Amino acid sequence: MKYNVGDTVPDFEMESTDGTVFRLSEAVKKNPVLVNFYVGDFGINCTNYMTKFNERIGEIASLGVTFVGVNDNPMDGHKVFKQRLGLKWELLFDKGQAVAKEWECIVGPGHLATGMTNREFYLIDKDMKVLFKWRSEVPKQLPEFDAILDGVTHAL
């Protein structure tokens, strides 16, 4: 857990499912950004919680927050996953888990998902500071939309 509320995060840029390069420092100039690190495309747990989030993502968007998903699955997989679920946000390709490793968002030892990207949320403001954070303590712990929405709402 490298970054916590109040910490300044480093900038990053990654290829996005919309065909652009997403740069965090540019995105936060427009809106706070909620970065969701997640384990993987097509995994049952990620599919389940993302489907639920997709139904209510407008509630986060109505707060003026940009939502993005991040993991190291290949861009082709991201695009198919996004299309199949009808996701209303972009997925970013974290090549070699460079950002997940820098942010220490990696599942620790002793789990089936050891070494994979962990489930974590970071709300980042225009100054690149963390306003809100949620982190799965074990890979099978799934985020609840209401808890994330409450955290984001209170942080803003």
C-alpha positions, -999 to 999 in steps of 0.1 A, spaced: 0 0 0 22 28 -13 -3 56 -17 -29 66 8 -54 95 12 -34 128 10 -5 114 -9 6 127 -43 7 100 -70 30 99 -100 17 105 -135 11 77 -159 0 72 -194 -16 41 -209 -33 30 -241 -71 32 -237 -99 11 -252 -111 43 -271 -79 43 -291 -62 72 -274 -34 74 -248 -48 82 -214 -26 105 -193 -36 109 -157 -22 144 -153 -42 156 -183 -75 139 -173 -75 153 -137 -73 189 -152 -109 182 -164 -124 161 -136 -113 141 -106 -104 105 -118 -115 73 -101 -88 47 -110 -100 11 -106 -72 -14 -106 -88 -48 -112 -77 -84 -114 -86 -94 -149 -109 -93 -179 -135 -121 -180 -128 -133 -144 -161 -142 -127 -156 -118 -98 -145 -88 -119 -173 -95 -144 -199 -96 -115 -189 -64 -98 -182 -45 -130 -217 -55 -143 -232 -40 -111 -211 -9 -114 -220 -4 -150 -257 -3 -140 -251 26 -117 -219 43 -131 -240 74 -140 -242 82 -102 -204 86 -102 -204 104 -135 -230 128 -121 -204 139 -95 -181 150 -123 -158 121 -119 -141 102 -147 -139 64 -141 -112 42 -157 -103 5 -152 -66 -6 -152 -49 -39 -155 -23 -57 -176 -46 -78 -198 -39 -72 -236 -58 -44 -253 -76 -68 -276 -90 -85 -245 -99 -52 -229 -119 -42 -260 -138 -75 -261 -145 -74 -224 -157 -38 -226 -179 -46 -255 -194 -78 -241 -203 -61 -208 -213 -28 -224 -190 -9 -200 -195 28 -200 -159 36 -191 -125 31 -206 -101 3 -198 -64 10 -198 -36 -14 -207 -10 -14 -179 19 -30 -199 39 -53 -176 20 -41 -146 43 -10 -145 18 13 -128 3 -14 -106 38 -23 -94 47 14 -89 14 19 -69 19 -14 -51 -15 -27 -63 -4 -63 -66 -20 -93 -49 4 -106 -22 16 -141 -16 -7 -169 -4 -36 -164 -29 -45 -180 -62 -42 -145 -77 -7 -138 -63 12 -115 -86 -19 -102 -104 -33 -67 -102 -53 -62 -70 -88 -47 -67 -82 -11 -56 -98 23 -62 -81 57 -60 -99 91 -65 -73 115 -78 -78 153 -79 -63 180 -101 -32 182 -78 -26 145 -83 -35 138 -47 -55 108 -34 -88 119 -21 -103 85 -15 -89 49 -15 -105 15 -13 -84 -17 -13 -94 -53 -14 -76 -71 15 -80 -105 -2 -86 -111 -39 -121 -125 -34 -133 -93 -16 -154 -74 -40 -161 -37 -39 -197 -26 -31 -209 2 -53 -225 20 -25 -193 20 -4 -173 34 -34 -200 60 -42 -201 71 -5 -163 74 -3 -161 94 -35 -191 116 -25 -176 124 9 -141 130 -5 -153 156 -29 
